[in-house]
Amino acid sequence: MTINERNLEKYVDNLLKLVAFKRKLIGCEYLKHAILLKCSCDNNRARLNKDIYPKVAEMFCTANTNVERAIRNAILDCHRNGCLIELNSIFGHPIVHKNYPPTNGELICTIATELQGIVRENEGMMPSFNISHHRLTAID
């Protein structure tokens, strides 16, 4: 399946479910859209406060500060539950430290960069989750 916006959205959504972000928190939805916006930036120069948060806020008719706070709360909640550390095994190398949560920017940029790299490695094809090994790999 070739990459398109809908496939990437589904992919990010599955990743957040696998890491156990609580779907009831609006910050999870904001986080998903922030990652998608960061992935869609060609030059990868999109700044969170000036570019990403305002676009997400516009999508949901809210303020930039509400988006930032809700994402931070979702990340902290997931980290407190010990689920965020799962990203390390999914991506195959350390992304999240077990003693302190990542900042919004660290998490958004790291996941977006990892996803862009995976898509490039698979030559524009959207890989599937190989959940049995808890790694993001292409399934042929």
N, C-alpha and C positions, 0 to 999 in steps of 0.2 A: 504494500500500500504506500503510495507516495505521500509525502508530507503536505498537508494543507492545514489551514487554521483550525478546522474542526477536529482533525486527528490530533493536533498538538494540544488542543484544549482538553480532549479526552485523556490524553497521555499524562498531562500535568495533574488532572483531576485524580487519576488512578494512583499517581505517585503520592499525592497528599493523603489519599485514603490509606495507602499502604503504610505510610509513616504514622497514621492514626491521628491526624488533625481532626478535631471535633467539627463535624459539619454544621452543628448548630451555631457555631461562632461565625459572625459575619466577617471577621478577620480572615478566615480561611478562604472565603470567596474573593475578598480583596487581594489576598496573597496570590491566589491562582491567576487573577487578571494581571497583577503586577509582574509575575513571572512571564506570562504570555507576552506582555508589552515589551519586556526586556529582551525576550527571545526574538521578537520581530524587528528589533532595531538592527539595521545593517551595520552601522559603524560601532555599535555597542557603547556609544558615548552618552546614552540617555541617562540623565541624572534623576535620582529618585525624587527629590524635593521639587525640582523644576519641571520635570517631564512626566514621570510615571504616576506619582500620587495625584496630580491634578487630573490626569486622564481617567484614572480609576474613580476619583471623586465625582467627575462629570458623569460617568456611566451610572453611578448609583445615587446621583443627586444629593451629595453630601459634601462636607468640607475636607480639605487635604489633611488637616490635623486629625480628623476622625478616622480617616483611612490609615494613617500612620499608627495611631494608637491601637486600632482594632487589629492590625497585623502584628504589632508588638505583643498584644495580649494573647493572640493565637499561638505565637511562637513560644512565649513564656509558659503557657498552659501545656503545650505539647512537650516542652523540655522538662517541666516539673513531673510529668507522667513518665518520663524516661523513654519516650517514643522517638524523639528527634534523633537520638544516637543511631537509630536504624538507618539513617542516610549514609553513614559510614560504610555499612555492609552493602547497601544498594549500589553505591558508586564505586566501591572497592578500594577506597582510600579515605583517610581522615578528613572529614569536612566539619564535623561538629565535635567540640570538646565536651566531655561528660560533666565537667564541673561548672561550666558557665554557658548560657545560651548565646547563640549568634545574634548579632544585630540584624535589623530588618534588611539593611543593605547587603550584609555578608550572605545571608541566606538566599535572598532574591538573586543576587549576582552569581553566586556559586551554582545554584540550581540551573539558572539560565545558561551559564557558560558550559556546564556539564551536558545539558540537553543539546546545545548547539554542536558541541564536539561529537556527541553520539550520532547526531543526524549527519554531520559531515563524514564521519567514519563509514556510515552506511550509505554514502553517496545519494543523499536526498531521500532515502527510504526511511519510513518511520518504523523503528524497531519495536518489538512487543516486550512486555514485562515477562521475565523469566522468574516468576515468584518463587519457584521451588528452590532456587539457589540464592534468592534475595539479591540479585544483581540485575542491572539494566543491560540486557544483551539482546541482540537481534535473534529472532527465532525464524529459521528458514522454512 
